């Protein structure tokens, strides 16, 4: 199978058997049994006596959408301890991904502070998610249990001392930047990218209908060499472009591409990137950091969609994805949106969504 490079994936080597330095040896989990029992007190059974289904969502760094090595560790620890408690049924990320594919649950529900809408087609009862913050003596973790049937949220806080972090990850656990495990990779550059894409530009695009983007496996934190893919779904017929805005300033067109040139997406259908029938994979590689992957959708073919589609490399090209500057994208979007009010192109409807994907080197 051909392995190709893109903004998220510049690696051609196969995935190493060694993953995160999150579990090099079995140590005392950060979420201990006492904390787990306190967190799920009163919700461990339904009226009929069956175990309720709980999903473990994202643990983001501070007030950002970014994740670090510690994000993955907290998620894995919590899932393991919930399963070990035997009091609830823990659903996998793959199950959550399948729910999102069918429209039963928005993948955004895994992120902290997002209002979760109950679904009649899902038997998921609760989501545990949260944030963590640097403190003078370690990390403070804010965990929230959100009940999907009535929307109530229970918040619980606990402290992970510096000594516990260093015992598990080594002396540089709390160091800033690439050496540590708490702070996301290339934090400042990633914050600049987020502001440029989300705050300064995406808010200009109207939200006339719903379109959503998520990773195929439901994760948002990846290690060098891991495979990654995306899923796009819309509730209206539309034309889409999917862009990956890297923390190094480059933007990569993930869709359309030389294997899938059509920009069209039918209502309530999904497009996988890469498609399951494709002869290529996307894998995580440098530059590491937090990238913004966005989908721009419109009810009709627009200047931005046509402009990007024209520049897709031919099938024989050795360069699988188009790399463009932010200026070209901004110019194309501005002209496309301004044409919305043109009398010759009336009733254009727009939709947009994004997901922040964080990556870091393996250690």
VEXKELUM-812928 format. One record per residue (C-alpha): x, y, z; residue number from 1. Coordinates in Angstrom, 2 decimals. Layout:
N
<pt u="X" v="Y" w="Z" mivex="NUM"/>
...
***
This chain:
363
<pt u="0.00" v="0.00" w="0.00" mivex="1"/>
<pt u="1.33" v="3.37" w="-1.01" mivex="2"/>
<pt u="2.08" v="5.75" w="1.84" mivex="3"/>
<pt u="1.98" v="9.40" w="0.85" mivex="4"/>
<pt u="2.86" v="12.70" w="2.41" mivex="5"/>
<pt u="0.64" v="15.63" w="3.32" mivex="6"/>
<pt u="0.68" v="18.37" w="5.92" mivex="7"/>
<pt u="-0.34" v="15.97" w="8.63" mivex="8"/>
<pt u="1.71" v="13.16" w="7.22" mivex="9"/>
<pt u="5.25" v="13.52" w="5.97" mivex="10"/>
<pt u="6.29" v="10.09" w="7.19" mivex="11"/>
<pt u="6.88" v="7.09" w="4.96" mivex="12"/>
<pt u="8.18" v="4.77" w="7.66" mivex="13"/>
<pt u="5.81" v="2.21" w="9.13" mivex="14"/>
<pt u="4.27" v="2.82" w="12.54" mivex="15"/>
<pt u="6.64" v="1.95" w="15.35" mivex="16"/>
<pt u="5.55" v="-0.64" w="17.84" mivex="17"/>
<pt u="6.42" v="1.88" w="20.54" mivex="18"/>
<pt u="3.65" v="4.42" w="20.97" mivex="19"/>
<pt u="3.42" v="7.23" w="23.51" mivex="20"/>
<pt u="5.74" v="7.37" w="26.44" mivex="21"/>
<pt u="2.50" v="7.29" w="28.38" mivex="22"/>
<pt u="2.82" v="3.72" w="29.54" mivex="23"/>
<pt u="6.41" v="2.49" w="29.36" mivex="24"/>
<pt u="5.74" v="0.57" w="32.53" mivex="25"/>
<pt u="2.72" v="-0.14" w="34.69" mivex="26"/>
<pt u="2.39" v="2.60" w="37.28" mivex="27"/>
<pt u="-0.31" v="3.89" w="39.57" mivex="28"/>
<pt u="-2.93" v="5.60" w="37.35" mivex="29"/>
<pt u="-3.69" v="9.27" w="37.81" mivex="30"/>
<pt u="-7.40" v="8.45" w="38.10" mivex="31"/>
<pt u="-7.47" v="6.23" w="41.17" mivex="32"/>
<pt u="-10.35" v="4.00" w="42.23" mivex="33"/>
<pt u="-11.56" v="6.40" w="44.90" mivex="34"/>
<pt u="-11.83" v="9.21" w="42.36" mivex="35"/>
<pt u="-13.65" v="6.98" w="39.87" mivex="36"/>
<pt u="-16.20" v="5.92" w="42.48" mivex="37"/>
<pt u="-16.80" v="9.52" w="43.49" mivex="38"/>
<pt u="-17.19" v="10.61" w="39.88" mivex="39"/>
<pt u="-19.76" v="8.01" w="38.86" mivex="40"/>
<pt u="-21.60" v="7.84" w="42.18" mivex="41"/>
<pt u="-25.32" v="7.51" w="41.57" mivex="42"/>
<pt u="-25.10" v="6.90" w="37.83" mivex="43"/>
<pt u="-23.66" v="3.40" w="37.70" mivex="44"/>
<pt u="-26.99" v="1.69" w="36.98" mivex="45"/>
<pt u="-30.14" v="2.33" w="35.04" mivex="46"/>
<pt u="-33.58" v="1.77" w="36.49" mivex="47"/>
<pt u="-33.66" v="-1.66" w="34.84" mivex="48"/>
<pt u="-30.39" v="-2.58" w="36.54" mivex="49"/>
<pt u="-28.26" v="-2.56" w="33.39" mivex="50"/>
<pt u="-24.93" v="-0.78" w="33.31" mivex="51"/>
<pt u="-25.03" v="2.59" w="31.64" mivex="52"/>
<pt u="-22.79" v="3.28" w="28.66" mivex="53"/>
<pt u="-20.11" v="5.91" w="29.16" mivex="54"/>
<pt u="-17.73" v="7.41" w="26.59" mivex="55"/>
<pt u="-14.38" v="8.91" w="27.54" mivex="56"/>
<pt u="-13.84" v="12.10" w="25.58" mivex="57"/>
<pt u="-11.08" v="14.65" w="25.19" mivex="58"/>
<pt u="-8.84" v="16.23" w="27.81" mivex="59"/>
<pt u="-7.65" v="19.53" w="26.35" mivex="60"/>
<pt u="-4.79" v="21.74" w="27.42" mivex="61"/>
<pt u="-6.02" v="24.76" w="29.42" mivex="62"/>
<pt u="-8.63" v="26.83" w="27.52" mivex="63"/>
<pt u="-7.58" v="25.58" w="24.09" mivex="64"/>
<pt u="-8.71" v="22.89" w="21.66" mivex="65"/>
<pt u="-5.17" v="21.49" w="21.66" mivex="66"/>
<pt u="-3.89" v="18.27" w="23.14" mivex="67"/>
<pt u="-0.54" v="17.05" w="24.42" mivex="68"/>
<pt u="0.98" v="13.73" w="25.44" mivex="69"/>
<pt u="-0.74" v="14.10" w="28.79" mivex="70"/>
<pt u="-4.14" v="14.33" w="27.04" mivex="71"/>
<pt u="-3.74" v="10.80" w="25.73" mivex="72"/>
<pt u="-2.48" v="9.50" w="29.07" mivex="73"/>
<pt u="-5.43" v="10.95" w="30.98" mivex="74"/>
<pt u="-7.89" v="9.47" w="28.49" mivex="75"/>
<pt u="-6.25" v="6.02" w="28.58" mivex="76"/>
<pt u="-6.01" v="6.03" w="32.38" mivex="77"/>
<pt u="-9.63" v="7.04" w="32.82" mivex="78"/>
<pt u="-10.93" v="4.48" w="30.33" mivex="79"/>
<pt u="-8.88" v="1.73" w="31.99" mivex="80"/>
<pt u="-10.03" v="2.59" w="35.50" mivex="81"/>
<pt u="-13.69" v="2.89" w="34.49" mivex="82"/>
<pt u="-13.49" v="-0.55" w="32.90" mivex="83"/>
<pt u="-11.73" v="-1.94" w="35.95" mivex="84"/>
<pt u="-14.46" v="-0.59" w="38.24" mivex="85"/>
<pt u="-16.97" v="-2.92" w="36.58" mivex="86"/>
<pt u="-19.76" v="-0.44" w="37.33" mivex="87"/>
<pt u="-20.26" v="1.04" w="33.86" mivex="88"/>
<pt u="-19.92" v="-0.08" w="30.25" mivex="89"/>
<pt u="-17.20" v="1.95" w="28.51" mivex="90"/>
<pt u="-17.63" v="2.44" w="24.77" mivex="91"/>
<pt u="-14.61" v="2.58" w="22.51" mivex="92"/>
<pt u="-13.53" v="5.45" w="20.30" mivex="93"/>
<pt u="-14.39" v="3.29" w="17.31" mivex="94"/>
<pt u="-17.96" v="2.91" w="18.56" mivex="95"/>
<pt u="-18.17" v="6.69" w="19.01" mivex="96"/>
<pt u="-16.84" v="7.13" w="15.49" mivex="97"/>
<pt u="-19.53" v="4.82" w="14.12" mivex="98"/>
<pt u="-22.21" v="6.81" w="15.99" mivex="99"/>
<pt u="-20.88" v="10.01" w="14.41" mivex="100"/>
<pt u="-20.86" v="8.42" w="10.94" mivex="101"/>
<pt u="-24.52" v="7.53" w="11.26" mivex="102"/>
<pt u="-25.44" v="10.94" w="12.66" mivex="103"/>
<pt u="-26.42" v="9.50" w="16.05" mivex="104"/>
<pt u="-23.86" v="11.64" w="17.88" mivex="105"/>
<pt u="-21.75" v="14.65" w="16.96" mivex="106"/>
<pt u="-18.02" v="14.05" w="17.31" mivex="107"/>
<pt u="-17.84" v="17.51" w="18.88" mivex="108"/>
<pt u="-19.57" v="15.97" w="21.91" mivex="109"/>
<pt u="-16.24" v="14.48" w="22.98" mivex="110"/>
<pt u="-14.77" v="17.94" w="23.51" mivex="111"/>
<pt u="-15.09" v="19.67" w="26.89" mivex="112"/>
<pt u="-17.72" v="22.38" w="27.43" mivex="113"/>
<pt u="-19.64" v="21.53" w="24.24" mivex="114"/>
<pt u="-23.40" v="21.28" w="24.78" mivex="115"/>
<pt u="-24.43" v="17.73" w="23.94" mivex="116"/>
<pt u="-27.77" v="17.10" w="22.30" mivex="117"/>
<pt u="-29.43" v="13.80" w="23.30" mivex="118"/>
<pt u="-30.08" v="11.32" w="20.51" mivex="119"/>
<pt u="-32.92" v="8.85" w="20.26" mivex="120"/>
<pt u="-30.76" v="6.60" w="18.09" mivex="121"/>
<pt u="-27.93" v="6.20" w="20.60" mivex="122"/>
<pt u="-27.94" v="4.32" w="23.91" mivex="123"/>
<pt u="-24.92" v="6.27" w="25.16" mivex="124"/>
<pt u="-25.77" v="7.77" w="28.57" mivex="125"/>
<pt u="-22.79" v="9.89" w="29.59" mivex="126"/>
<pt u="-19.52" v="11.40" w="28.39" mivex="127"/>
<pt u="-16.54" v="12.11" w="30.62" mivex="128"/>
<pt u="-14.23" v="14.84" w="29.35" mivex="129"/>
<pt u="-12.25" v="17.75" w="30.71" mivex="130"/>
<pt u="-9.28" v="20.09" w="30.77" mivex="131"/>
<pt u="-5.98" v="20.27" w="32.58" mivex="132"/>
<pt u="-3.89" v="23.23" w="33.69" mivex="133"/>
<pt u="-0.29" v="23.87" w="34.63" mivex="134"/>
<pt u="0.11" v="24.81" w="38.29" mivex="135"/>
<pt u="3.09" v="25.69" w="40.43" mivex="136"/>
<pt u="3.27" v="22.16" w="41.82" mivex="137"/>
<pt u="1.99" v="19.99" w="38.97" mivex="138"/>
<pt u="-1.24" v="19.78" w="36.97" mivex="139"/>
<pt u="-4.85" v="20.41" w="37.92" mivex="140"/>
<pt u="-7.34" v="18.20" w="36.08" mivex="141"/>
<pt u="-10.94" v="19.34" w="35.72" mivex="142"/>
<pt u="-13.13" v="16.37" w="34.77" mivex="143"/>
<pt u="-16.78" v="16.75" w="33.80" mivex="144"/>
<pt u="-19.42" v="14.04" w="33.57" mivex="145"/>
<pt u="-22.18" v="15.04" w="31.14" mivex="146"/>
<pt u="-25.42" v="13.05" w="31.24" mivex="147"/>
<pt u="-26.98" v="12.87" w="27.79" mivex="148"/>
<pt u="-30.56" v="12.21" w="28.81" mivex="149"/>
<pt u="-31.07" v="15.42" w="30.80" mivex="150"/>
<pt u="-27.92" v="17.44" w="30.13" mivex="151"/>
<pt u="-26.69" v="17.75" w="33.71" mivex="152"/>
<pt u="-22.95" v="18.18" w="34.27" mivex="153"/>
<pt u="-21.00" v="17.09" w="37.33" mivex="154"/>
<pt u="-17.55" v="18.65" w="37.73" mivex="155"/>
<pt u="-14.69" v="17.12" w="39.69" mivex="156"/>
<pt u="-11.18" v="18.47" w="40.19" mivex="157"/>
<pt u="-8.00" v="16.81" w="41.35" mivex="158"/>
<pt u="-4.28" v="17.59" w="41.43" mivex="159"/>
<pt u="-1.49" v="15.55" w="39.87" mivex="160"/>
<pt u="1.68" v="16.59" w="41.73" mivex="161"/>
<pt u="4.98" v="17.21" w="39.98" mivex="162"/>
<pt u="6.47" v="14.19" w="41.73" mivex="163"/>
<pt u="3.84" v="11.88" w="40.19" mivex="164"/>
<pt u="4.41" v="13.31" w="36.71" mivex="165"/>
<pt u="8.17" v="12.93" w="37.02" mivex="166"/>
<pt u="7.86" v="9.42" w="38.37" mivex="167"/>
<pt u="5.88" v="8.42" w="35.35" mivex="168"/>
<pt u="7.53" v="10.45" w="32.58" mivex="169"/>
<pt u="10.97" v="11.39" w="33.86" mivex="170"/>
<pt u="12.69" v="14.51" w="35.13" mivex="171"/>
<pt u="11.61" v="16.69" w="32.19" mivex="172"/>
<pt u="7.90" v="15.87" w="32.46" mivex="173"/>
<pt u="6.93" v="19.44" w="33.38" mivex="174"/>
<pt u="9.37" v="21.15" w="31.03" mivex="175"/>
<pt u="7.82" v="23.47" w="28.43" mivex="176"/>
<pt u="7.80" v="22.58" w="24.76" mivex="177"/>
<pt u="8.96" v="19.38" w="23.12" mivex="178"/>
<pt u="10.82" v="18.01" w="26.15" mivex="179"/>
<pt u="7.74" v="17.88" w="28.38" mivex="180"/>
<pt u="4.43" v="16.03" w="28.28" mivex="181"/>
<pt u="2.05" v="18.71" w="29.56" mivex="182"/>
<pt u="2.31" v="21.46" w="26.95" mivex="183"/>
<pt u="1.25" v="20.79" w="23.33" mivex="184"/>
<pt u="3.97" v="20.80" w="20.69" mivex="185"/>
<pt u="4.82" v="24.17" w="19.11" mivex="186"/>
<pt u="2.22" v="25.87" w="21.26" mivex="187"/>
<pt u="2.81" v="29.48" w="20.16" mivex="188"/>
<pt u="2.83" v="28.71" w="16.44" mivex="189"/>
<pt u="-0.25" v="26.53" w="16.84" mivex="190"/>
<pt u="-2.07" v="29.32" w="18.66" mivex="191"/>
<pt u="-1.23" v="31.72" w="15.82" mivex="192"/>
<pt u="-2.57" v="29.25" w="13.25" mivex="193"/>
<pt u="-5.78" v="28.78" w="15.23" mivex="194"/>
<pt u="-6.33" v="32.53" w="15.43" mivex="195"/>
<pt u="-5.64" v="33.07" w="11.72" mivex="196"/>
<pt u="-7.98" v="30.30" w="10.62" mivex="197"/>
<pt u="-10.77" v="30.31" w="13.20" mivex="198"/>
<pt u="-10.95" v="33.77" w="14.71" mivex="199"/>
<pt u="-9.91" v="35.86" w="11.72" mivex="200"/>
<pt u="-11.47" v="33.93" w="8.84" mivex="201"/>
<pt u="-13.84" v="31.05" w="9.51" mivex="202"/>
<pt u="-16.16" v="33.31" w="11.44" mivex="203"/>
<pt u="-16.73" v="35.23" w="8.18" mivex="204"/>
<pt u="-18.30" v="32.18" w="6.53" mivex="205"/>
<pt u="-22.09" v="31.95" w="7.02" mivex="206"/>
<pt u="-23.53" v="28.88" w="8.76" mivex="207"/>
<pt u="-26.67" v="28.17" w="6.76" mivex="208"/>
<pt u="-26.58" v="24.36" w="7.09" mivex="209"/>
<pt u="-24.70" v="21.73" w="9.06" mivex="210"/>
<pt u="-21.53" v="20.13" w="7.81" mivex="211"/>
<pt u="-19.17" v="18.24" w="10.10" mivex="212"/>
<pt u="-15.64" v="16.90" w="9.99" mivex="213"/>
<pt u="-14.06" v="14.36" w="12.32" mivex="214"/>
<pt u="-11.19" v="11.91" w="12.36" mivex="215"/>
<pt u="-12.04" v="8.37" w="11.30" mivex="216"/>
<pt u="-10.97" v="6.84" w="14.61" mivex="217"/>
<pt u="-12.37" v="9.62" w="16.81" mivex="218"/>
<pt u="-8.96" v="10.67" w="18.16" mivex="219"/>
<pt u="-7.42" v="14.14" w="18.07" mivex="220"/>
<pt u="-3.92" v="13.39" w="19.39" mivex="221"/>
<pt u="-1.43" v="11.37" w="17.35" mivex="222"/>
<pt u="2.17" v="10.18" w="17.49" mivex="223"/>
<pt u="4.68" v="10.28" w="14.66" mivex="224"/>
<pt u="3.94" v="7.43" w="12.23" mivex="225"/>
<pt u="0.30" v="6.82" w="13.20" mivex="226"/>
<pt u="-2.26" v="6.62" w="10.38" mivex="227"/>
<pt u="-4.98" v="9.26" w="10.24" mivex="228"/>
<pt u="-8.10" v="9.82" w="8.16" mivex="229"/>
<pt u="-11.11" v="12.12" w="8.10" mivex="230"/>
<pt u="-14.85" v="11.83" w="7.64" mivex="231"/>
<pt u="-17.10" v="14.62" w="6.28" mivex="232"/>
<pt u="-20.89" v="14.62" w="6.50" mivex="233"/>
<pt u="-23.50" v="17.24" w="5.56" mivex="234"/>
<pt u="-27.25" v="17.52" w="5.99" mivex="235"/>
<pt u="-27.61" v="19.19" w="2.57" mivex="236"/>
<pt u="-26.28" v="18.58" w="-0.93" mivex="237"/>
<pt u="-23.14" v="20.68" w="-1.27" mivex="238"/>
<pt u="-19.67" v="21.11" w="-2.68" mivex="239"/>
<pt u="-16.76" v="20.86" w="-0.24" mivex="240"/>
<pt u="-13.09" v="21.65" w="0.14" mivex="241"/>
<pt u="-11.05" v="20.21" w="3.03" mivex="242"/>
<pt u="-7.90" v="22.05" w="4.08" mivex="243"/>
<pt u="-5.23" v="21.27" w="6.65" mivex="244"/>
<pt u="-3.66" v="24.42" w="8.09" mivex="245"/>
<pt u="-0.33" v="23.42" w="9.60" mivex="246"/>
<pt u="1.35" v="25.09" w="12.53" mivex="247"/>
<pt u="4.33" v="25.96" w="10.25" mivex="248"/>
<pt u="2.15" v="28.29" w="8.15" mivex="249"/>
<pt u="1.47" v="26.01" w="5.17" mivex="250"/>
<pt u="-1.99" v="24.88" w="4.12" mivex="251"/>
<pt u="-2.55" v="21.55" w="2.40" mivex="252"/>
<pt u="-5.60" v="20.68" w="0.27" mivex="253"/>
<pt u="-6.76" v="17.25" w="1.43" mivex="254"/>
<pt u="-9.93" v="17.26" w="-0.68" mivex="255"/>
<pt u="-10.47" v="17.26" w="-3.60" mivex="256"/>
<pt u="-7.33" v="15.36" w="-4.54" mivex="257"/>
<pt u="-5.97" v="13.47" w="-7.55" mivex="258"/>
<pt u="-7.89" v="10.34" w="-6.50" mivex="259"/>
<pt u="-11.18" v="12.14" w="-5.88" mivex="260"/>
<pt u="-11.58" v="15.22" w="-8.07" mivex="261"/>
<pt u="-15.30" v="15.84" w="-7.62" mivex="262"/>
<pt u="-16.16" v="18.33" w="-4.86" mivex="263"/>
<pt u="-19.76" v="17.14" w="-4.52" mivex="264"/>
<pt u="-21.19" v="15.66" w="-1.32" mivex="265"/>
<pt u="-24.76" v="14.36" w="-1.13" mivex="266"/>
<pt u="-26.99" v="15.11" w="1.86" mivex="267"/>
<pt u="-26.60" v="12.69" w="4.78" mivex="268"/>
<pt u="-23.87" v="10.76" w="2.98" mivex="269"/>
<pt u="-20.25" v="10.65" w="4.07" mivex="270"/>
<pt u="-16.90" v="11.08" w="2.35" mivex="271"/>
<pt u="-13.82" v="9.44" w="3.82" mivex="272"/>
<pt u="-10.41" v="11.03" w="3.31" mivex="273"/>
<pt u="-8.62" v="8.97" w="2.17" mivex="274"/>
<pt u="-11.38" v="6.82" w="0.72" mivex="275"/>
<pt u="-11.36" v="3.21" w="1.87" mivex="276"/>
<pt u="-10.85" v="2.18" w="-1.76" mivex="277"/>
<pt u="-7.81" v="4.42" w="-2.21" mivex="278"/>
<pt u="-4.31" v="3.04" w="-2.62" mivex="279"/>
<pt u="-2.73" v="5.46" w="-0.18" mivex="280"/>
<pt u="-2.57" v="6.26" w="3.52" mivex="281"/>
<pt u="-2.07" v="9.43" w="5.51" mivex="282"/>
<pt u="0.40" v="9.15" w="8.37" mivex="283"/>
<pt u="1.46" v="11.60" w="11.03" mivex="284"/>
<pt u="4.82" v="13.27" w="10.58" mivex="285"/>
<pt u="6.57" v="16.61" w="11.08" mivex="286"/>
<pt u="5.94" v="19.49" w="11.45" mivex="287"/>
<pt u="4.49" v="18.58" w="14.86" mivex="288"/>
<pt u="1.99" v="20.82" w="16.57" mivex="289"/>
<pt u="-1.76" v="21.47" w="16.47" mivex="290"/>
<pt u="-3.18" v="21.81" w="12.96" mivex="291"/>
<pt u="-6.63" v="23.10" w="12.03" mivex="292"/>
<pt u="-8.41" v="20.85" w="9.53" mivex="293"/>
<pt u="-11.44" v="22.61" w="8.09" mivex="294"/>
<pt u="-14.21" v="21.86" w="5.65" mivex="295"/>
<pt u="-15.78" v="24.66" w="3.60" mivex="296"/>
<pt u="-19.12" v="23.76" w="2.01" mivex="297"/>
<pt u="-21.50" v="25.59" w="-0.29" mivex="298"/>
<pt u="-24.77" v="24.65" w="-1.94" mivex="299"/>
<pt u="-23.27" v="25.42" w="-5.37" mivex="300"/>
<pt u="-19.84" v="25.20" w="-6.92" mivex="301"/>
<pt u="-17.95" v="28.37" w="-5.98" mivex="302"/>
<pt u="-14.79" v="30.17" w="-7.03" mivex="303"/>
<pt u="-12.80" v="28.65" w="-4.18" mivex="304"/>
<pt u="-13.86" v="25.10" w="-5.03" mivex="305"/>
<pt u="-13.18" v="25.56" w="-8.75" mivex="306"/>
<pt u="-9.87" v="27.32" w="-8.14" mivex="307"/>
<pt u="-8.57" v="24.53" w="-5.93" mivex="308"/>
<pt u="-9.94" v="21.75" w="-8.14" mivex="309"/>
<pt u="-8.11" v="23.18" w="-11.16" mivex="310"/>
<pt u="-4.77" v="23.01" w="-9.36" mivex="311"/>
<pt u="-5.00" v="19.37" w="-8.27" mivex="312"/>
<pt u="-1.91" v="17.51" w="-9.57" mivex="313"/>
<pt u="-2.49" v="15.03" w="-12.40" mivex="314"/>
<pt u="-2.73" v="11.33" w="-11.61" mivex="315"/>
<pt u="0.86" v="10.76" w="-12.67" mivex="316"/>
<pt u="2.19" v="13.44" w="-10.35" mivex="317"/>
<pt u="4.57" v="12.42" w="-7.58" mivex="318"/>
<pt u="3.15" v="15.20" w="-5.40" mivex="319"/>
<pt u="-0.18" v="13.90" w="-4.09" mivex="320"/>
<pt u="-1.51" v="17.04" w="-2.39" mivex="321"/>
<pt u="-1.60" v="20.69" w="-3.29" mivex="322"/>
<pt u="0.11" v="23.10" w="-0.90" mivex="323"/>
<pt u="-1.28" v="26.62" w="-1.04" mivex="324"/>
<pt u="-0.73" v="29.89" w="0.78" mivex="325"/>
<pt u="-3.25" v="31.29" w="3.24" mivex="326"/>
<pt u="-3.56" v="34.40" w="1.05" mivex="327"/>
<pt u="-4.87" v="32.41" w="-1.92" mivex="328"/>
<pt u="-7.44" v="30.69" w="0.27" mivex="329"/>
<pt u="-8.60" v="33.93" w="1.91" mivex="330"/>
<pt u="-8.89" v="35.65" w="-1.46" mivex="331"/>
<pt u="-10.90" v="32.75" w="-2.90" mivex="332"/>
<pt u="-13.26" v="32.60" w="0.08" mivex="333"/>
<pt u="-13.84" v="36.34" w="0.14" mivex="334"/>
<pt u="-14.73" v="36.40" w="-3.56" mivex="335"/>
<pt u="-16.96" v="33.34" w="-3.22" mivex="336"/>
<pt u="-18.88" v="34.79" w="-0.27" mivex="337"/>
<pt u="-19.26" v="38.18" w="-1.94" mivex="338"/>
<pt u="-20.78" v="36.40" w="-4.94" mivex="339"/>
<pt u="-23.45" v="35.01" w="-2.65" mivex="340"/>
<pt u="-25.33" v="38.30" w="-2.85" mivex="341"/>
<pt u="-24.83" v="38.53" w="-6.62" mivex="342"/>
<pt u="-28.17" v="38.56" w="-8.45" mivex="343"/>
<pt u="-26.75" v="36.05" w="-10.93" mivex="344"/>
<pt u="-25.92" v="33.59" w="-8.14" mivex="345"/>
<pt u="-28.78" v="33.90" w="-5.66" mivex="346"/>
<pt u="-29.53" v="31.71" w="-2.67" mivex="347"/>
<pt u="-26.06" v="30.34" w="-2.09" mivex="348"/>
<pt u="-25.97" v="28.54" w="1.24" mivex="349"/>
<pt u="-22.84" v="27.89" w="3.29" mivex="350"/>
<pt u="-21.59" v="25.54" w="5.95" mivex="351"/>
<pt u="-18.26" v="25.11" w="7.69" mivex="352"/>
<pt u="-16.66" v="23.07" w="10.43" mivex="353"/>
<pt u="-13.19" v="22.34" w="11.75" mivex="354"/>
<pt u="-11.26" v="20.01" w="13.98" mivex="355"/>
<pt u="-7.95" v="20.61" w="15.75" mivex="356"/>
<pt u="-5.53" v="17.70" w="15.43" mivex="357"/>
<pt u="-2.44" v="17.62" w="17.67" mivex="358"/>
<pt u="0.70" v="15.62" w="16.94" mivex="359"/>
<pt u="4.05" v="14.98" w="18.56" mivex="360"/>
<pt u="7.15" v="12.87" w="17.96" mivex="361"/>
<pt u="7.42" v="9.42" w="19.48" mivex="362"/>
<pt u="9.94" v="8.98" w="22.28" mivex="363"/>
***
